[in-house]
Amino acid sequence: MAGSSGESGQSRRPSAPSLAVIGAGVAGCALAAGLRRGGWDGPIDLWEAGRGPGGRAATRRSRQDAAWRLDHGAPLLNLLEGPEPELVAPLRSGDWIVPWREPAAELQADGTLGPAEADPLLRGALYRGRLGMDDLCRGLLALAQAQGPPPSPTGHYGTLVRHLEARPDGGWRLIEATGTVLGEADWLVLSGTLLAHPRAMERFGWSEVPLQRAAEGLGDGALETALAALASMGMQSRTNLMLTIEPTAATRWLALPFRLLGFDGPAQQRWGLRRLAIQPLADGRCGVVAHSVTDAVVDIAALEGAVASALVPWLGERPVGGDALEGVVQRQLMHWGAAFPVAPGLSPTAMLCPASRVAFCGDFIAGQGFGRIEGALRSAQALAAQLLAMVLLLCLALGSPAAAAAAAVTYRCDGDLLLATSDNGAVDAPGLPNTSAGTVPGATVLLEWRDLRLQLPRTNNAGPPSYTDGLWWWSLEDPQQPRFLHRRGAIERFSCQAVAAGGPPAGGH
């Protein structure tokens, strides 16, 4: 990453590192979009075992049946309280996502319908992909590709990474089961838990957890802490039943008082179902996706029977001795093997491990939106901010004048704009261990807000960078929503949110 000189003799900003992102679900694609929109110019490779982007927000398609497509995982994106993730607005304006306005309800154990808002997935602002849920990830990749001139993120689909290897000179190798090297990168980002959680051994019969094995001997305490937290995290499986209903019978399904049906706790125990989604197809058919509760793989007949039993008030009883719902012409099972995280999740302070060049993002990161698409978006947004800050600080350390202006980040704090400018300053105590997010002992942050101009020295606290002069406190546990405090007898707290960059300021100022 050393700087170089062009023919004019002027120094150029060093390029950002190359990234290998494991998983092209919402978090991986959102990370690529956030980095490119923030000016990251290093190569980004997305490695995905599925046939395309989407992960658990994918849309299943058929090569033989062009009219058939089904959102077999997450049926929608919902956003709860707080500022929406910054990538949502451009996805909306690009028509990649649209408001979800279909009827919804929650089923009670006595067979009656309750308000949809009782289901955590059906609260807040609701969106779906315009043509399918995978439009969400396709839109995120389109945002990343539109930034130019850096090359678009490269997707490697249908590729399962089996082994990880730390290079002696830093960086990582990705290796498939045969031992063939798939690729190399300066940084490794896991947007899912498969390669870092014991579920990999259960699902594939592997003898070890790939990242745990690769981390042996690195001596990175931050990575070891993160891996221990991930290993202790509970993960749940799901089995989804996908039904295709022929047009005549589909008319009854599409006339039901709901397109999305949640099940409350007692109803889940009674029928073994968590959620039911009804999706019209272009040729008059419809698809039905039933999400199971049990971790075990259940057979088609059992799940179909549970659906029929739960919907008796609307579809009526099945014919005596009948084994199937009327009008079903196709049945498929989809098993998500231990892919759903159980709270509390991985702490946001463990997302970035600079010494080993490993980072994490995904819905398994603790915080707002945990376990949902919102959490995947927010964690990717937070990690993108941390990686961008790390590169900008490195550019400053290397003396790149182009990075000096870019190191300033704009926030809105209690309604007023605040400009935070990081400066690594003189390294006055190199023996101190905390170099989190690229800061070093001696670093400062300049805060310009209202009529104040504060220069705060960095603390030597472990974890994300924090700065204080004893009266004012600025810390970056979440770079999108930093903590900004003032001690004046009692502690005064100011609410701050990062302002999304809209491009270079006029005149370069």
Secondary structure, 3 states (H helix, E strand, C coil): CCCCECCCCCECCCCCCCEEEECCEHHHHHHHHHHHHCCCCCCEEEEECCCCCEHHHCCEECCCCCCCEECCCCCCEEECCCCCCCCHHHHHHCCCEEECCCCEEEECCCCCEECHHHCHHHCCEEEEECCCCHHHHHHHHHHHHCCCCCCCCEEEECCCCCEEEECCCCCEEEECCCCCEEEEECEEEECCCHHHCCHHHHHHCCCCCHHHHHHCCCCCHHHHHHHHHHHCCCEEEEEEEEEEECHHHHHHHHCCCCCEEEECHHHHHHHCEEEEEEEECCCCCEEEEEEECCCCCCCHHHHHHHHHHHCHHHHCCCCCCCCCCCCEEEEEEEEEEEEEECCCCECHHHCEECCCCEEECCCCECCCCCCCHHHHHHHHHHHHHHHHHHHHHHHHHCCCHHHHHHCEEEEEECCEEEEEEEECCCCCCCCCCCCHHHCCCCCEEEEEECCEEEEEEECCCCCCCEEECCCEEEECCCCCCCEEEEECCCEEEECEEECCCCCCCHHHC
